[in-house]
């Protein structure tokens, strides 16, 4: 039980970090200010942010990130207060979606845009860590049912008695 609480607290902290990351990117997208990124020759943030893939349905991806991490933060906070299995399962489902989308957008950076954004990479790492924490809070167990026992009919005896 304490490990589950620790994992949910980890999701809460990671969601906060993800919110900060996404809010910075969203603010940059709204104002048009260039991103500050020059870490170990990873200077492609502004290339990625200006690409045609930086918006979905006209909305900057960073705003989807704000929504994603906001939902994670709220779900984790409520789960800490209520300790509810449905909330834990929902956290797991949201975490899986976050990792899948992160993988897709990371592949776009690698294979299509040919530039990397350190903030996007940070968000993908945070999403992966959230999934690891979410996996610890409610393990998925496959129940093995015992095979039905064969009961002989009370009037039939094997082998027949003479």
TORGUNU-476386 format. One record per residue: residue in three letters; x, y, z of N, C-alpha, C in turn. Coordinates in steps of 0.1 Angstrom, whole numbers, padded with zeros to 4 digits, always signed. Layout:
BEGIN
ALAXYZXYZXYZ ...
This chain:
BEGIN
UNK+0008-0012+0000+0000+0000+0000+0009+0013+0000 UNK+0019+0014+0008+0027+0026+0008+0034+0028-0006 UNK+0038+0017-0012+0044+0018-0025+0035+0024-0036 UNK+0022+0020-0035+0012+0025-0044+0010+0040-0042 UNK+0010+0044-0029+0009+0058-0026+0021+0066-0031 UNK+0033+0060-0030+0045+0067-0034+0044+0068-0049 UNK+0040+0058-0056+0039+0058-0071+0029+0069-0076 UNK+0018+0070-0069+0008+0081-0072+0014+0094-0070 UNK+0021+0096-0059+0028+0108-0056+0038+0111-0067 UNK+0045+0101-0072+0054+0103-0083+0047+0108-0095 UNK+0036+0102-0098+0028+0107-0110+0024+0121-0108 UNK+0020+0125-0096+0016+0139-0093+0028+0148-0096 UNK+0040+0145-0091+0052+0153-0093+0056+0154-0108 UNK+0055+0142-0114+0059+0142-0129+0049+0150-0137 UNK+0036+0149-0133+0026+0157-0141+0028+0172-0139 UNK+0033+0176-0127+0036+0190-0125+0048+0194-0134 UNK+0058+0186-0135+0069+0189-0144+0065+0189-0158 UNK+0056+0180-0162+0051+0180-0176+0043+0192-0179 UNK+0035+0197-0169+0027+0209-0170+0036+0221-0173 UNK+0047+0222-0165+0056+0233-0166+0062+0233-0180 UNK+0067+0221-0185+0073+0220-0198+0063+0224-0209 UNK+0051+0218-0208+0040+0221-0218+0036+0236-0218 UNK+0035+0241-0206+0031+0255-0205+0041+0265-0212 UNK+0054+0262-0210+0064+0270-0216+0063+0269-0231 UNK+0061+0257-0236+0060+0255-0251+0047+0262-0256 UNK+0036+0261-0249+0023+0267-0253+0024+0282-0253 UNK+0031+0287-0243+0033+0302-0242+0041+0307-0254 UNK+0051+0299-0258+0060+0303-0269+0052+0302-0282 UNK+0043+0292-0283+0035+0290-0295+0025+0302-0297 UNK+0019+0306-0285+0009+0317-0286+0016+0330-0289 UNK+0027+0333-0283+0033+0346-0284+0043+0347-0296 UNK+0047+0336-0301+0057+0335-0312+0071+0338-0308 UNK+0074+0338-0295+0088+0340-0290+0095+0327-0292 UNK+0108+0329-0297+0116+0317-0299+0119+0309-0286 UNK+0120+0296-0287+0123+0288-0275+0138+0289-0272 UNK+0141+0289-0260+0155+0289-0255+0160+0274-0255 UNK+0168+0270-0265+0173+0257-0265+0186+0256-0272 UNK+0196+0253-0264+0210+0251-0269+0217+0242-0259 UNK+0213+0230-0258+0218+0220-0249+0225+0209-0257 UNK+0238+0208-0256+0245+0197-0262+0242+0196-0277 UNK+0242+0207-0284+0239+0208-0298+0225+0203-0302 UNK+0216+0203-0292+0202+0200-0295+0195+0214-0297 UNK+0196+0220-0309+0191+0233-0311+0179+0233-0320 UNK+0172+0222-0322+0162+0221-0331+0148+0224-0326 UNK+0147+0230-0314+0134+0233-0308+0126+0242-0317 UNK+0132+0252-0322+0124+0262-0330+0120+0256-0343 UNK+0129+0247-0349+0126+0240-0361+0113+0231-0359 UNK+0113+0224-0348+0102+0215-0345+0090+0223-0343 UNK+0091+0234-0335+0079+0242-0331+0073+0249-0343 UNK+0082+0252-0354+0077+0259-0365+0072+0249-0376 UNK+0074+0236-0374+0070+0227-0385+0055+0225-0386 UNK+0051+0220-0397+0037+0218-0399+0031+0207-0390 UNK+0039+0200-0383+0035+0189-0374+0033+0195-0360 UNK+0035+0207-0358+0035+0213-0344+0020+0217-0340 UNK+0011+0215-0349-0003+0218-0347-0012+0207-0352 UNK-0022+0204-0344-0032+0194-0348-0046+0201-0347 UNK-0053+0201-0358-0066+0208-0359-0064+0223-0355 UNK-0052+0228-0359-0050+0243-0356-0046+0246-0342 UNK-0045+0236-0334-0041+0238-0320-0027+0233-0317 UNK-0019+0242-0311-0005+0237-0309-0004+0225-0300 UNK+0005+0216-0304+0006+0203-0296+0009+0206-0281 UNK+0015+0217-0278+0018+0220-0264+0006+0222-0256 UNK-0005+0227-0262-0018+0228-0255-0024+0215-0252 UNK-0022+0205-0261-0026+0192-0258-0018+0186-0247 UNK-0005+0189-0246+0003+0185-0235-0001+0191-0222 UNK-0005+0204-0222-0011+0210-0210-0023+0203-0205 UNK-0032+0199-0215-0044+0192-0211-0040+0178-0206 UNK-0031+0171-0213-0027+0158-0208-0022+0158-0194 UNK-0012+0166-0192-0006+0167-0178-0015+0172-0168 UNK-0024+0181-0172-0034+0186-0163-0044+0175-0158 UNK-0048+0167-0168-0057+0155-0164-0049+0146-0155 UNK-0037+0143-0158-0029+0134-0150-0027+0139-0136 UNK-0025+0152-0135-0023+0159-0122-0036+0158-0113 UNK-0047+0161-0120-0060+0161-0112-0063+0146-0108 UNK-0062+0137-0118-0065+0123-0114-0056+0118-0103 UNK-0043+0121-0103-0034+0116-0093-0038+0123-0079 UNK-0041+0135-0080-0045+0142-0067-0058+0136-0061 UNK-0067+0134-0070-0080+0128-0065-0077+0113-0060 UNK-0069+0106-0067-0066+0092-0063-0059+0092-0049 UNK-0050+0102-0047-0044+0102-0034-0054+0105-0023 UNK-0064+0112-0026-0075+0115-0015-0085+0104-0014 UNK-0089+0097-0025-0099+0087-0024-0095+0073-0024 UNK-0083+0070-0030-0078+0057-0032-0088+0048-0038 UNK-0089+0050-0051-0100+0043-0059-0094+0035-0071 UNK-0098+0023-0072-0092+0014-0083-0095+0019-0097 UNK-0108+0025-0099-0111+0030-0112-0102+0042-0116 UNK-0099+0050-0106-0089+0061-0109-0076+0056-0112 UNK-0071+0046-0105-0058+0040-0108-0058+0034-0122 UNK-0068+0027-0126-0069+0022-0140-0070+0033-0150 UNK-0077+0044-0147-0078+0055-0156-0064+0062-0158 UNK-0057+0063-0147-0043+0068-0147-0034+0060-0156 UNK-0036+0047-0155-0028+0038-0164-0032+0040-0179 UNK-0045+0041-0182-0049+0042-0196-0044+0056-0201 UNK-0045+0066-0193-0040+0079-0198-0025+0079-0200 UNK-0018+0072-0191-0003+0071-0193+0000+0063-0205 UNK-0007+0053-0208-0004+0045-0221-0006+0054-0233 UNK-0017+0062-0233-0020+0071-0244-0008+0081-0245 UNK-0004+0086-0234+0007+0096-0234+0020+0091-0240 UNK+0023+0078-0237+0035+0072-0242+0034+0069-0257 UNK+0022+0065-0261+0020+0062-0276+0021+0075-0284 UNK+0015+0086-0279+0016+0098-0287+0030+0104-0286 UNK+0037+0102-0275+0051+0106-0274+0060+0099-0284 UNK+0057+0086-0285+0065+0078-0295+0062+0083-0309 UNK+0050+0085-0312+0046+0090-0326+0053+0103-0329 UNK+0052+0113-0319+0058+0126-0322+0073+0126-0322 UNK+0079+0117-0314+0094+0115-0314+0098+0109-0327 UNK+0090+0100-0333+0094+0094-0346+0093+0105-0357 UNK+0083+0114-0356+0082+0125-0365+0095+0134-0365 UNK+0099+0137-0352+0111+0145-0351+0123+0138-0357 UNK+0124+0125-0355+0136+0117-0360+0136+0115-0375 UNK+0124+0111-0380+0124+0106-0394+0118+0116-0404 UNK+0110+0126-0400+0104+0135-0409+0110+0149-0408 UNK+0110+0155-0396+0114+0168-0394+0130+0169-0394 UNK+0136+0158-0389+0151+0158-0388+0156+0168-0379 UNK+0149+0171-0368+0154+0180-0357+0148+0175-0344 UNK+0155+0178-0333+0150+0174-0320+0148+0186-0311 UNK+0137+0185-0304+0134+0195-0294+0136+0189-0280 UNK+0145+0196-0272+0148+0190-0259+0135+0190-0250 UNK+0126+0200-0252+0114+0200-0244+0105+0189-0248 UNK+0104+0185-0260+0096+0174-0265+0102+0161-0260 UNK+0115+0160-0260+0122+0148-0255+0119+0147-0240 UNK+0120+0158-0233+0117+0158-0218+0103+0153-0216 UNK+0094+0158-0224+0080+0154-0222+0078+0139-0225 UNK+0085+0134-0235+0084+0120-0237+0090+0111-0226 UNK+0101+0116-0220+0107+0109-0209+0097+0110-0197 UNK+0091+0121-0194+0082+0123-0183+0070+0113-0185 UNK+0065+0113-0198+0053+0104-0200+0057+0089-0198 UNK+0069+0085-0202+0074+0072-0199+0075+0069-0184 UNK+0081+0078-0177+0082+0077-0162+0068+0076-0155 UNK+0058+0084-0161+0045+0083-0156+0039+0069-0158 UNK+0042+0063-0170+0037+0050-0172+0043+0040-0163 UNK+0056+0041-0160+0063+0032-0151+0056+0033-0137 UNK+0054+0045-0132+0047+0047-0119+0033+0041-0120 UNK+0026+0044-0131+0012+0039-0132+0012+0024-0132 UNK+0022+0018-0137+0023+0003-0137+0024-0003-0123 UNK+0031+0005-0115+0033+0001-0101+0021+0002-0092 UNK+0012+0011-0095+0001+0014-0086-0011+0003-0087 UNK-0012-0003-0098-0023-0013-0100-0018-0024-0110 UNK-0011-0034-0105-0006-0044-0114-0017-0051-0121 UNK-0015-0055-0133-0025-0062-0140-0022-0077-0138 UNK-0031-0084-0132-0030-0098-0129-0039-0106-0138 UNK-0034-0116-0144-0043-0125-0151-0047-0137-0142 UNK-0060-0138-0140-0065-0148-0131-0065-0162-0138 UNK-0060-0171-0132-0060-0185-0137-0071-0192-0130 UNK-0081-0196-0138-0092-0204-0131-0089-0218-0131 UNK-0092-0224-0120-0090-0239-0119-0099-0246-0129 UNK-0094-0257-0135-0102-0264-0144-0114-0270-0136 UNK-0125-0271-0142-0136-0277-0135-0133-0292-0131 UNK-0136-0295-0119-0132-0309-0115-0143-0318-0120 UNK-0139-0330-0124-0148-0339-0129-0153-0348-0118 UNK-0166-0347-0116-0173-0355-0105-0180-0366-0112 UNK-0177-0378-0108-0184-0389-0114-0199-0389-0109 UNK-0207-0394-0118-0221-0395-0115-0223-0404-0103 UNK-0231-0401-0093-0232-0410-0081-0237-0424-0084 UNK-0244-0426-0095-0249-0440-0098-0240-0448-0107 UNK-0231-0441-0113-0221-0448-0122-0208-0449-0116 UNK-0203-0461-0114-0191-0463-0108-0181-0469-0118 UNK-0169-0464-0118-0159-0469-0127-0148-0476-0119 UNK-0143-0486-0123-0149-0496-0131-0161-0503-0124 UNK-0170-0508-0132-0182-0514-0126-0179-0525-0116 UNK-0186-0525-0105-0183-0535-0095-0191-0548-0099 UNK-0185-0559-0096-0192-0571-0100-0200-0577-0089 
